[in-house]
């Protein structure tokens, strides 16, 4: 199956000034597509660190995404770091300049032109009506940190990423987690390929635990669900989704 990693870049994330929502968004969307997001790493604005971690991720995962650090200001270092990761120079990309000029309502200044300086040989992925494309170097996809732009850009190229999607069942049960732990452990012995989650809830009126069962095999998931429900105490299931 395809695997992915996300490199979140920005001092503002690590200091708590800005809350990272791109990680959760990407995890959900990749899972829908059947791609396993196996690592999320947040690092500061540091070219050497960006280069090292991006190259490591590129070597280990099928798809790599970066979030943040692209723009016209002094702390936008992602392009520099990605270029260094793959031993490339930075160059002004004329097609990006032309694209920016078409969308701009004023002449491009030096700060705007800085955003068109990208690693040599990078691939430019069109993102519909958005003025700034997704830049890809090797298998690294460079995204902005602004959530609205991150999400729009991902949706515009989502068909590039594919795998076998997970099927999901949710079972809401009334007993406490400790009361059904042995049943859950036994289920995993019988269905070792099942992804099983158990999440206690404190203030719910009708149930105390939400169980999630996931598999890429629909029939396997159905059998596991039937087995679990059959092994739970009578009248312990509130609902199944």
HUJO-V375818 format. One record per residue. SS is DSSP state (~ for helix, > for strand, _ for the rest). PSI is psi in whole degrees, 0 to 359 (* if undefined). NEAR is the number of other C-alpha atoms within 10 Angstrom. Layout:
# HUJO-V375818
ss->SS psi->PSI near->NEAR
ss->SS psi->PSI near->NEAR
This chain:
# HUJO-V375818
ss->_ psi->153 near->10
ss->_ psi->143 near->16
ss->> psi->158 near->19
ss->> psi->160 near->24
ss->> psi->152 near->25
ss->> psi->128 near->25
ss->> psi->109 near->22
ss->> psi->125 near->26
ss->> psi->126 near->26
ss->_ psi->126 near->23
ss->~ psi->329 near->18
ss->~ psi->332 near->14
ss->~ psi->314 near->17
ss->~ psi->334 near->15
ss->_ psi->350 near->10
ss->_ psi->4 near->9
ss->_ psi->327 near->9
ss->_ psi->137 near->12
ss->_ psi->130 near->11
ss->_ psi->116 near->19
ss->_ psi->350 near->12
ss->~ psi->328 near->21
ss->~ psi->311 near->19
ss->~ psi->318 near->10
ss->~ psi->311 near->14
ss->~ psi->322 near->19
ss->~ psi->315 near->19
ss->~ psi->313 near->12
ss->~ psi->319 near->16
ss->~ psi->323 near->21
ss->~ psi->321 near->17
ss->~ psi->327 near->16
ss->~ psi->353 near->18
ss->_ psi->20 near->19
ss->_ psi->131 near->23
ss->> psi->112 near->22
ss->> psi->108 near->21
ss->> psi->347 near->11
ss->> psi->139 near->15
ss->> psi->126 near->15
ss->> psi->132 near->13
ss->> psi->128 near->19
ss->> psi->160 near->15
ss->_ psi->175 near->18
ss->_ psi->92 near->21
ss->_ psi->117 near->18
ss->~ psi->314 near->19
ss->~ psi->318 near->15
ss->~ psi->318 near->15
ss->~ psi->314 near->28
ss->~ psi->313 near->20
ss->~ psi->313 near->16
ss->~ psi->323 near->18
ss->~ psi->317 near->26
ss->~ psi->320 near->20
ss->~ psi->314 near->12
ss->~ psi->319 near->21
ss->~ psi->323 near->21
ss->~ psi->333 near->12
ss->~ psi->341 near->13
ss->_ psi->157 near->19
ss->_ psi->316 near->17
ss->> psi->136 near->21
ss->> psi->138 near->25
ss->> psi->141 near->21
ss->> psi->149 near->26
ss->> psi->119 near->23
ss->_ psi->164 near->25
ss->_ psi->17 near->27
ss->_ psi->132 near->21
ss->_ psi->191 near->19
ss->_ psi->2 near->15
ss->_ psi->175 near->12
ss->_ psi->333 near->9
ss->_ psi->9 near->16
ss->_ psi->95 near->20
ss->_ psi->5 near->22
ss->~ psi->315 near->27
ss->~ psi->319 near->24
ss->~ psi->316 near->22
ss->~ psi->318 near->25
ss->~ psi->320 near->30
ss->~ psi->314 near->21
ss->~ psi->324 near->20
ss->~ psi->324 near->21
ss->_ psi->16 near->16
ss->_ psi->38 near->12
ss->_ psi->158 near->17
ss->_ psi->167 near->14
ss->> psi->142 near->18
ss->> psi->154 near->14
ss->> psi->122 near->15
ss->_ psi->115 near->19
ss->~ psi->325 near->12
ss->~ psi->326 near->11
ss->~ psi->321 near->19
ss->~ psi->314 near->18
ss->~ psi->319 near->12
ss->~ psi->315 near->15
ss->~ psi->321 near->21
ss->~ psi->325 near->16
ss->~ psi->326 near->11
ss->~ psi->339 near->12
ss->_ psi->148 near->12
ss->_ psi->12 near->8
ss->_ psi->163 near->8
ss->_ psi->144 near->9
ss->_ psi->130 near->13
ss->_ psi->180 near->8
ss->~ psi->325 near->9
ss->~ psi->320 near->11
ss->~ psi->321 near->17
ss->~ psi->331 near->18
ss->~ psi->328 near->19
ss->_ psi->347 near->20
ss->_ psi->6 near->23
ss->> psi->111 near->18
ss->> psi->166 near->25
ss->> psi->142 near->24
ss->_ psi->142 near->15
ss->_ psi->4 near->15
ss->_ psi->149 near->18
ss->> psi->136 near->16
ss->> psi->117 near->17
ss->> psi->120 near->15
ss->_ psi->140 near->15
ss->_ psi->48 near->16
ss->_ psi->233 near->12
ss->_ psi->359 near->9
ss->_ psi->139 near->15
ss->_ psi->334 near->15
ss->_ psi->120 near->22
ss->_ psi->176 near->19
ss->> psi->127 near->21
ss->> psi->131 near->17
ss->> psi->130 near->20
ss->> psi->121 near->22
ss->_ psi->242 near->14
ss->_ psi->18 near->18
ss->> psi->122 near->24
ss->> psi->121 near->20
ss->> psi->117 near->23
ss->> psi->154 near->26
ss->_ psi->162 near->22
ss->_ psi->340 near->23
ss->_ psi->118 near->13
ss->~ psi->317 near->18
ss->~ psi->319 near->10
ss->~ psi->320 near->14
ss->~ psi->313 near->21
ss->~ psi->315 near->17
ss->~ psi->319 near->14
ss->~ psi->321 near->21
ss->~ psi->313 near->20
ss->~ psi->328 near->12
ss->~ psi->339 near->16
ss->~ psi->14 near->14
ss->~ psi->333 near->13
ss->~ psi->355 near->9
ss->~ psi->343 near->8
ss->_ psi->124 near->15
ss->_ psi->154 near->16
ss->_ psi->205 near->16
ss->_ psi->111 near->16
ss->_ psi->151 near->18
ss->_ psi->144 near->19
ss->> psi->143 near->18
ss->> psi->136 near->16
ss->> psi->138 near->16
ss->> psi->130 near->17
ss->> psi->121 near->19
ss->> psi->119 near->22
ss->> psi->153 near->24
ss->_ psi->326 near->20
ss->_ psi->159 near->18
ss->_ psi->157 near->13
ss->~ psi->320 near->18
ss->~ psi->335 near->9
ss->~ psi->340 near->12
ss->~ psi->7 near->16
ss->~ psi->316 near->12
ss->~ psi->325 near->10
ss->~ psi->320 near->14
ss->~ psi->318 near->19
ss->~ psi->319 near->12
ss->~ psi->324 near->13
ss->~ psi->318 near->18
ss->~ psi->331 near->15
ss->~ psi->323 near->10
ss->~ psi->328 near->12
ss->_ psi->75 near->16
ss->_ psi->339 near->10
ss->_ psi->357 near->14
ss->_ psi->140 near->19
ss->> psi->113 near->15
ss->> psi->128 near->19
ss->> psi->145 near->12
ss->> psi->121 near->16
ss->> psi->101 near->12
ss->> psi->147 near->17
ss->_ psi->137 near->14
ss->_ psi->313 near->9
ss->_ psi->19 near->8
ss->_ psi->140 near->10
ss->_ psi->324 near->8
ss->_ psi->348 near->12
ss->_ psi->161 near->20
ss->_ psi->341 near->19
ss->> psi->137 near->22
ss->> psi->123 near->19
ss->> psi->137 near->18
ss->> psi->132 near->19
ss->> psi->128 near->20
ss->> psi->142 near->22
ss->> psi->152 near->20
ss->_ psi->348 near->17
ss->_ psi->111 near->14
ss->~ psi->319 near->13
ss->~ psi->323 near->11
ss->~ psi->317 near->15
ss->~ psi->318 near->22
ss->~ psi->318 near->17
ss->~ psi->318 near->11
ss->~ psi->319 near->21
ss->~ psi->313 near->20
ss->~ psi->320 near->10
ss->~ psi->315 near->14
ss->~ psi->311 near->18
ss->~ psi->321 near->16
ss->~ psi->334 near->10
ss->~ psi->345 near->14
ss->_ psi->153 near->16
ss->_ psi->150 near->15
ss->_ psi->139 near->8
ss->_ psi->26 near->10
ss->_ psi->346 near->13
ss->> psi->122 near->17
ss->> psi->311 near->15
ss->> psi->163 near->13
ss->> psi->133 near->14
ss->_ psi->* near->8
